[in-house]
Amino acid sequence: MTDTLKTISPIDGRVYVERPLASVKQINTALDVACAAQTQWAAESLMARCSLLSNAVNAFTANGPLIANEITWQMGRPIAHAPGEVRGFEERARYMLSIAPDALAPIDPGSKDNFERAIKRVPLGVIVVIAPWNYPFLTAVNAIIPALIAGNTVILKHSHQTPLAAERFAEAFTAAGLPDGVFQYLHLSHVDTATLMADSRVASVCFTGSVAGGKAVTAAVSAGFATAGLELGGKDPAYVRADANLAHAIETLTDGAFFNAGQSCCGIKRIYVAASHYDEFVAGVVDTTHRYVLGSPTDAATTLGPVVRSSAADALRAQVAAATAKGARQLISEARFPASAAGTPYMAPQVLTHVDHSMAVMREESFGPVVGIMKVASDAEAIRLMNDSAFGLTAAIFSADVERAWQLGDSLETGTVFLNRCDYLDPALAWTGVKHSGRGATLSRVGFEAVTRPKSYHFRVKP
């Protein structure tokens, strides 16, 4: 078994980062330190904790240009887009800090003669956060900042593709003056990650990743009785109704399908279009896709970078080929994207028509720049197809009829319903999924519930 991690940059195939993996002894030490620090951290006032964490956000954003460059080299996002993750990190962190005093305030159940009663939200203890590479800071901040605000300590295990993200978190917290042990990170093997999660000193695990990974987390935490929050991806649909603003839908959904090379859990993977607009919509998506520039993400002109690794691109190409063999039509010629090459992570975007739900490309997660488009005859057909999935993270409706969108939204089996937008997390709203997209919630005031437990106080004033 290797005792180091090596991050292979999708840009040029070279080792970009190499780090030693933590030993079992180091895992035990980290847990001991986290447990000891948690008691003192929780004893600090909420105001004091928020002040230190606000300073950490300042330190993080001050390092923004370096962080953006490292995102590009580690996972391949175009340098023109990478700074947006730093801005998104700041937006989410500052929002959760701003609502904390209200969200964590004791609940007053009402007056009762001769009694004082309250429900407080108290920290769980030590929380392990396991973060993915596709949005290395945006996914992690959803759990890390609320957990720390609430008085927990955190141990972060980041993806081997983006290990520097863990180190940049640590640098910001150190610069802000967080006490030792409040935040730690460990570079770990899969086996030792399971060991960490199964330890009885861990109160909760926050995981973002694949369905298979979520099942492994569930199995691991059962040994130590920790809780688990799981964000496991999606096969997110969109529906373009006959009354939609077509130009807006074309621009928004093409971006929703191909931003970050399609490597977004809430990216658009399947689109259902009212028959009256189908041909015009498809033509518009093809035209918009042709304007993308596939190339090195270090080039400011690039708008579509490589997927994370060659094997991921090969799997996507195989999925497209399987759909084509069943009758799907590819509308994008790879000749328009000369940087695309088999056996490399550089992959041309693909738009598929004549698809149906017998094809894996319309049912299984496609973590890359591939989207299928189907014609539908009615709202009822669109809703049925949108719900015909093992996943349920987000769904988008494009329509001028807001009232009808509310009605349709109630019928969708999903964690978030969008109208006239897609692929965005509003920190004021709970981020959650159903079915194989996971369980639990982050962000909003609801997000604090996953990193705290209720504690009731029932005082008889005069015996």
N, C-alpha and C positions, 0 to 999 in steps of 0.2 A: 504494500500500500504506500502511495506517495505521501511524503510529509510536507509537501509544498503545494500551493496553488499557482497555476500559471494562467494569466489572462491573455488569450490570443485576440489581438485586435482584428476585427473584421475588415479594417481598412486595407491592411497589407499582409495579414497572416503572421505577423511577428509577435513575439511575447512582449506585451506592453507592461505588465505588472507580474512580479513574482513575490510570494510571501510564504513564510512558514505557517503551517497549520498548528493550531493549539493542541496541546497534549491533554490527556484526561486530568492530569494534575492541575493544569492551568484552568480547566473548566471548573474543577472543584474550588480552586482559589477564587475564581471570579464569582461563583455563587456565594461563597462565604462572605466575601467583601460586599456583594450586593445586598445580602440579608442584613449585615451590620449597618450599612449605610441607609437602608430603607427606613429604619426606625427613626433615625435622626432627621432624615429628609421629610418624612411625614409630619414630624413635630414642628417643622418650620411653618410659618403662616403662609396661607395661600398667596398673599400679596408678595411675600419675600420670594417664594418659588417663581411666581410669574415675572418678577423683576429680573431675576437671574436668567430665566429662559428668554425673555425679551432681549437681553443683552447677547444671548447666544444667537438669536436670529440676526441681530446686527452684525455679529462677527461672521456669520455664514454669508450673508449677502455682500459684505465687503470683499469676500473672496470669490465673488461670482464669476469673473472672467476665467480664472483658473479652473473652477469647478465645471463650467460649461465646456471648456476644452477637453477636460478629462472624460466627460460624458461622451463626447464625440469619439475619442480614441478607444474607449472601453467597449461601447456598444454600437457605434456607427451612426448616431443621429447627426444630421447635417449641422454644421457649426452655426448656420443661420437660424436654426431652431432651438439649439441647446440652451441658450440663455433663458428661454421661456420656462424651463424647469426651475431655475433659481427664483424667478418671479412667482411661479406657482407655489413653491415651497413657502415663500414669505407670506403670500396671501392666506394660505391655510393655517400656518402657524400663528399669525397675528390674529386671525379670526377666532381660533380656539382660545387664545389667551384673552381676547376681549370678552368672550361670553362666559369664561370660567367662573367668575364670582356669582353670577346668577345661576348657571347650570349646576354648580356644586353647593349652592346654598341649601341649608336644611329645609325639609318640607314640613310645613305646619299643617297637621291634620284638622285643625280647628280647636276651639276652646271646649273644655270640659271641666266642670266644677271640681276644684281641689286636685286637679292634675295638670302637669306640664308634660307635653308630648312632642316628639319630633322624630323625623327620619333623616339621618345624615348619610351622605355618600362618603365612604371611607376607602382608602386604597386597598388593592388586592395583595400587594407585596412585590415580588420580583416578577417582571414580565419579560418574556423572550419575544423579540420581534425578528421574523425571518422575511427578508425583503428580496424582491426580484430585480433583474437587470433592466427591464424595458423602460421603467420610470424609476430609477434608483433612489431618488429623493422624494418624489411625490407620493410613492406608495409607502415609504417608510415614515414620512412625517405624519401621516394620518394616524398612526398608532403611537409613535414615540413622544410627540409633544403632549397630547392629552394624557398619556400615562404618567409622564413626569409632572405635569401640572397637578394631577390628582394626588401625588405623593408616593407613587411607585418608583422603584428603580428599574432600569432597563438594561438588558443585555441584547445587543444586536448581532445577528449573524446575517451578513449580506451575501449576495450571489458571488460566486467565483468570477463572474464576468465583470462585476463592478465593485471590487473590494475597496477601491479608494473612496467610495461613497461613505463607508463605515468610518474611515479615518477622518474624512472631512467633518462628519458629525462630531466626532470626538474632539477635534481641534476647536470647533466652535464652542462646545460646552466647556472645554478647559479654559479658553480665552474669556468666557463669561464668568468663570469662578465657581462652577458647580462643584460641590464637595466630591472628593474621591469616592468612587464606587457607585455614584448615582447613575452614571451612564458608562457602560463598557461595551466593547465589541470583541468578538472572537472570530477568527477565520477557522472554519471547521470542515472536516470531511462529513459526508452524509451519515456515516455511522455515528460519529461523535455528536452530530446535530441531534440525532435521535436520543442519544444518551443524555444530552442537555435537557431536551424537552421532557424526558421521562423522570427527571429528578424531582423528588418531593419538595424541594425548596422552590420550585417554579410554580407560581400561582396561575399564570395564564400565558398562552402563546398566541401571538398575532401573526398569521401566515398569509402571504400572497404568492400564488403560484398555480401549478397545474392541479387538475382533479386528482391525479395519481399522488401528487405531493400532499394534497389535503387529506387523502385517505391515510397516508403514512403519518401525518401529524396526529390525526385522530387516534391511530393505534398507539403512537408513542405517549401521548399525554394520559392515556388511560392508566398507565402504570403508576404515574405520580398523582393522578386525580386533578390535574390542572384543567382549566377551561381552555377553549380554543375558539378564536375568531378566524374565519376562513374566507378569503377572496380568491376565487378559483377560475376566473376567466369567463368568456362568453362567446356567443355566436350572434351578435346583436343585429336585430333587424330594423329596417326603416320602411315606412309606408308613405308613398306620395299619392295623396288623394287628387281627385279631378279639380278641386278648387285651390290647389297649392300654387304658390308663386314659383313657377318652374325654374326660372333662372337662379333664384335663391336655393332651391332644393338641389339643383345640379352642382352648384359651387360648393355648398355645405357638405353634401353627402360624398362627393369625390374626395374632398379633404378628409372627411371622417373615415373613409376607407383606406387612404394612402398615407396619412400623416404618420410619422415615425416608422415609415416603411410598413405600415399596417400592423405594427407590433404593439397594439393597444388592446387591453382586455375589453374595453368598451368601444373599440373601433367598429365601424359598420362593415358587416360581412355579407349581408344579404338584403336586397332591396326589392320591395313589391310596389308596382306602379299601376295606377288606374289605366285601363286600356286606352282611354282617349288621349293620354299623354305619353304612352309607352315609347313610341318611336322617337318622338322629339326628345324625351328624357334620355334615352339610350344614346342618341346622337350627341347630345350635349355632354354627357359623361365621357364619351370617347374623345371628343374634341378637347375637353379639359384635361384628361389624362395625357394626351399627346403633348401638352405644354410642360409636363414635369421634366426635370433634368436629373437623370440618374448618373451618379459619379461619386468621386471621393467626397466624403462628408467634410473634409477640411477645406474644400473649395466653397467660397461664399455663394457661388452661383448654383450650387447643387440644392435641389429641393427634394430629392429622393435618394437616401443613402442605402447601403447594403443592409440585408437582414443580419442577424447576430452571428451566424456561422454558416458555412457551406452546407452542412447537413440539414439545417433548417430550410435553406433554399431548395435543396434537392427534394425534401419531403413535400414542399408546396408545389414544385413542378410536377411531381408524381400525382398529387391530388388533382391538379388541372388536367393532366393527361388522362386520368381515369374518368373525369367528367366528360372530356372530349370524346373518349371512346364510347360513352353512353349517349352521345348526341349533342353535347354542349358546343357552343361556338365561341372561339376566342376572337375578340374584336380588336385586340392590340397586337400589332406585329413587333416582335423583338427587334427587328431591323431598325425601328425608330429609336431604340435604346442600345446603341453600340457597346456601352459598358457592360451590358448583361452578357453573362457567359456561364454555361453549364459547368458545374463543379466549383463555382465560386459563390460567395454570398451576395454578389451583385445580380439582382433579379429584376427584370422588367415588370412593371405593374400589369395586371391582367383583369379585363372585364369580360365576364361570361354571360351569354344569353342562352336561351333554349335549355335552361337548367330546370331541375325539379328535385323534389325531396327524396328521391331514390339515390341521389348522388351525395357522396361524402362531403363535397365542397359546400353543400347547402345544409349539412347537419353537424359535421365535426368541426372543431375549432381550426381556423386557418390563420395562423399567427404570422401574417405577412401581407403583401400588397395584392390581394386577390378578392374580387367581389363578384357575386352572382346577382343577376337582375331577372325578375319574373313579372309577367303581366297578370293583373287580377281584375275580376269583373265587379267586385263589390267590397264594401267594408267588411262584411262577414267573412268573405274568403281571405281577405288580408289578415284579419285577426286570427283566423284559424291557422294560417301558415306561420304567422309570427310566433304563435304559441307552440307550434309543432317543433319543439326543440328540447333537448335535455338541459339547456342553459336558460338563464333568466337574469341577466345583469341590467341591461338598459334596452329600451326600444324607443324609436323616434317616429313621430307623426309629422307630416308636412301638410298643412291645411290652413285655410283662412277662417275656418269655423271653430272657434275656441270651445264653444259649448259642446260641440260634437266630439272634439278631442278629449274633453273630460270624460265623456261617456265611453269612448273607445279605450281610454287609458285604464278605466276601471276593469276592463275585460282582459287586459294584458297581464301575463304572468311574468312579472319582471320587477326588479328592485327600483328602477327609475324610469319614468316616462318623460320623454322630451317632446316639445312642440316647436317646430321650425328651428331646431338646432340638434346637435348630437355631440358625443364624445367630449363631455366637459363635466367636471366635478365642481359643484357649488358648495363651498364649505359650510354654508348655512343649512344644507340639506343632508340627510343621512345617506351614506354611501353603503349600499347593501345589495345583496342578490338573493335569488331563490333557486331551487332545484340544484343543478350541478355548479352554479355560479357561487355557491357558498352559503355561509350563515354568519349571523352577527352583523354589526354595523360600526362604521367609523364616521367621523366628522359630525358636525352639528352638535346640539346639546345631547342628542341621543348617543353620540359617540362616547361620552363620558361614562355611560352606563356599562360599557364593556370593560372598562379599566377600574371600576369601583364596585363595591357591594353596598347594599342598603344596611344600615344599622339603626335599630329602633331604640328610642329612649322613652320610658313610660314611668313617670315619677308621680307618686302620691305625695302631695305637698304636706298634708297633715295626717298622720296615722290615725 
